[in-house]
Amino acid sequence: MARILIVDDAKFMRMTLSTILTKAGHEIVGEGENGRDAIRLYRELQPDLVTLDITMPEVTGIEAVKEIKREFPNAKVVMCSAMGQQKMVVEAIESGAKDFIVKPFDASRVLEAVERILK
């Protein structure tokens, strides 16, 4: 299974994603709470996949995905967003994200996105 980095400014959201992914057999190799963490941890851990919240303090998920993809063109990134952020989701996909997951998380949708991207 995959080594996954989870980045979201809300601890509850990180815990929710972590539970869904570990139950499916994935390994959570790190967690961060802003885009700056995402970039630093991606460099350190080089996970198979990263989940990134779009709206975070300091450095947004959009800025983080752009930086990660610039350094690691093959990075696999799934963006997470609340309902009503379609414009930002489009920007995230254009910036290199492979898919997006809408909050609140639906376990089957999360796993479907992760499995499809990891193929």
C-alpha positions, 0 to 999 in steps of 0.5 A, a space after each residue: 500500500 501507499 505511503 501518504 502525507 496528510 496536510 490540513 489545518 484542521 486536526 479533526 480533518 487530518 485524523 478523519 483522513 488518517 483513519 480512512 486511509 490506515 483502515 484501507 492499509 495505507 501508511 501515514 508517513 507524516 502530517 502537516 497543518 499548512 502549505 509550508 509544512 506540506 512542502 518541507 515534509 514532501 521534500 523530507 519524506 517523498 511520499 507516494 501521495 499527498 492530500 492537501 487542503 486548499 484553504 490553509 494559513 501561511 501557504 495555501 494548498 494551491 501554492 504548495 501544490 505548485 511548489 511541490 510539482 515544480 520540484 517533483 513533477 511526478 508528485 501525486 497530489 489530491 486536493 481537499 476542499 469544502 463545498 462551494 470552492 469549485 473555482 479553487 478546485 479547478 485552479 488546483 487541478 490546473 496547478 498539478 493536482 490529480 483529483 479532489 475530495 470534497 469535505 466532509 469526507 466520504 470514505 469510499 470517495 477518498 479511497 476511490 480517488 487514492 486508488 485511481 491515482 496510485 495506479 
